[in-house]
């Protein structure tokens, strides 16, 4: 167990939680009855924890999402890269690798995103999604109807486009919230955890 603080602000741990915070922790705990640092860092705002988790789950872990899970995770990871949010880069980069099932290709794509050179993304549909994600994340005021048409031309249906938009927008929130709170990475990295811990 690390002695480094979980966040820049005071954190109420699981064994200290009472009332609505204890209820929120009970709702978001994992299969091992642990609450991720992400939610521990939000302990001062207990009423925000469950809705934030539900919104996250509705976008990234929803069977109604027509996007390939690897693309959903890549969009989330790219926003994290653009915001320099190491916590989200580690977790969602790991999820992207898992869903893509090709570590060498995943690492090459993530390296391209780290270099911010989307012209090197060979898959046209992936590149279109990432270009839109970059625009929405960095210059949202410049988004136009023609950007949606570009996504349609790349082969996305409107439901898929809505998921791209909402994942990118929600990770703007997550990255800024995580960085703002100074949330430290926990022992588990990504959905499958970290075998090295």
Protein Blocks (a to p, Z undefined) as FASTA:
>chain_A
ZZbdfbfbdcddfklggcjllmmmmmmpcfkopacfklmmmmmmmmlmmmmmmmmmmmmm
cfklmbdfklmmmmmmmmmmmnopaklmmmmmmmmmmmnopaklmmmmmmmmmnopaklp
mblklmmmmmmmmmmmmmmmlpcfklmmmmmmnopafklmmmmmmmmmmmmmmmmmmmmn
opacdfbgcjkopfkZZ
